[in-house]
C-alpha cells in the first residue's frame, strides 16, 4: 500500500536539507547572523516535523481508529508550510511582519502532537495493546 504521508514527509525532509545547505553556503554572506538563525530555525523545525510526519504516517497503518493520526499529519503539514515557510520568507526578505503568522504554524505543531497522543491512546488493531 502506498503511503502518501511518508512520501510527503520525505519530501519535506529533502527540502529541509536542501534549504539548510542553501542557508549555510549561499545565504551566509547575504544575511545578518540573526536572519540566518531564523532561516536555520525554519529548516530545523521542518526536518523535525518531516520525520514526525513519516513516523505518524507509518503508525496510521497499525491503528484502527486513525482519525487523530490523520489530523496530526495534516496539522504537521500545515505547520511546516506556515511556520517554516514564514521564517524562510522573513529571513530572505527582511519583512518582519511575516513573523506575525509564524505562531499559527507553531500552534499547528502543538495541535498535531496532541493528535498523536490521542491517536496512540485510542483502540488499535491488536486486542492486546
C-alpha positions, 0 to 999 in steps of 0.5 A: 500500500502506498503511503502518501504521508511518508512520501510527503514527509520525505519530501519535506525532509529533502527540502529541509536539507536542501534549504539548510545547505542553501542557508549555510553556503549561499545565504551566509554572506547575504544575511545578518547572523540573526536572519540566518538563525531564523532561516536555520530555525525554519529548516530545523523545525521542518526536518523535525516535523518531516520525520514526525510526519513519516513516523505518524504516517507509518503508525496510521497503518497499525491503528484502527481508529486513525482519525487523530493520526490523520489530523496530526499529519495534516496539522504537521503539514500545515505547520511546516508550510506556515511556520517554516515557510514564514521564517524562510520568507522573513529571513530572505526578505527582511519583512518582519511582519511575516513573523506575525503568522509564524505562531499559527504554524507553531500552534499547528505543531502543538495541535498535531502532537496532541493528535498523536497522543490521542491517536496512540491512546485510542483502540488499535488493531491488536486486542492486546495493546 
